Amino acid sequence: MMIHTDTVHALTSIPATDINFVSCLKSATNLQIEMALEVMRNRDGKDKGRIKTCERELKQRVKKKRKE
């Protein structure tokens, strides 16, 4: 399985309010989001907005999947 590191990089570097971040987040797999979260949690704490946004997206996906 190939992991697209460009997606992980985008999720860990683009501001969460940027439309490119939002687009990337919507197209990312759960694994890519989890990888991005791991990278951001191991940094100096400048990623709070991105972390919250990624966590919220994963939570919504789980909730949506349960409804199916």
TIPAPA-490725 format. One line per 5 residues: number of its first residue (from 0); for each residue x, z, y of C-alpha. Coordinates in Angstrom, 3 decimals. Each point is the difference from the previous one (the first is absolute). Layout:
REM residues N
NUM) X:Z:Y ~ ...;
This chain:
REM residues 68
0) 0.000:0.000:0.000 ~ 1.335:-0.939:3.406 ~ -0.406:2.443:2.882 ~ -0.092:-1.663:3.390 ~ 2.450:2.107:1.987;
5) -0.976:-1.845:3.194 ~ -3.378:1.710:-0.199 ~ 1.560:3.418:-0.560 ~ 2.417:-0.622:2.882 ~ -2.842:-1.046:2.296;
10) -2.017:3.096:-0.882 ~ 2.980:2.207:0.784 ~ 1.059:-1.647:3.253 ~ -2.934:-1.546:1.896 ~ -2.095:2.372:2.170;
15) -3.275:0.939:-1.712 ~ -1.998:-1.276:2.983 ~ 1.522:-3.487:-0.232 ~ -2.315:-2.691:-1.414 ~ 2.839:-1.173:-2.276;
20) 0.200:3.477:-1.556 ~ -3.751:0.049:-0.591 ~ 0.097:-3.453:-1.586 ~ 2.950:0.933:-2.185 ~ -1.667:3.256:-1.061;
25) -3.192:-1.799:-1.052 ~ 1.931:-2.484:-2.147 ~ 2.418:2.560:-1.503 ~ -0.411:1.244:-3.539 ~ -0.464:3.705:-0.676;
30) 3.537:0.102:-1.416 ~ 1.443:-1.529:3.177 ~ -1.837:2.540:2.146 ~ 1.235:2.840:-2.220 ~ 3.575:-1.307:0.265;
35) -0.285:-0.214:3.783 ~ -1.350:3.566:0.102 ~ 2.949:1.223:-2.057 ~ 2.478:-1.677:2.368 ~ -1.712:1.393:3.116;
40) -0.333:3.536:-1.376 ~ 3.760:0.063:-0.612 ~ 0.852:-0.855:3.618 ~ 0.300:2.083:3.169 ~ -3.712:0.400:0.718;
45) -0.529:-2.927:2.374 ~ -2.550:-1.597:-2.311 ~ -2.984:2.350:0.333 ~ -2.429:-2.684:1.176 ~ 1.046:-2.480:-2.678;
50) -0.141:2.673:-2.704 ~ -3.521:1.090:1.004 ~ -1.202:-3.604:0.116 ~ 1.470:-0.833:-3.417 ~ -1.404:3.184:-1.540;
55) -3.433:-0.776:1.451 ~ 0.103:-3.534:-1.419 ~ 0.877:1.253:-3.496 ~ -2.751:2.612:0.188 ~ -2.558:-2.651:1.015;
60) 1.087:-2.259:-2.853 ~ -0.422:2.809:-2.538 ~ -3.411:0.851:1.421 ~ -1.067:-3.663:-0.088 ~ 1.215:-0.398:-3.574;
65) -1.996:3.041:-1.129 ~ -3.181:-1.532:1.409 ~ 0.484:-3.149:-2.060;
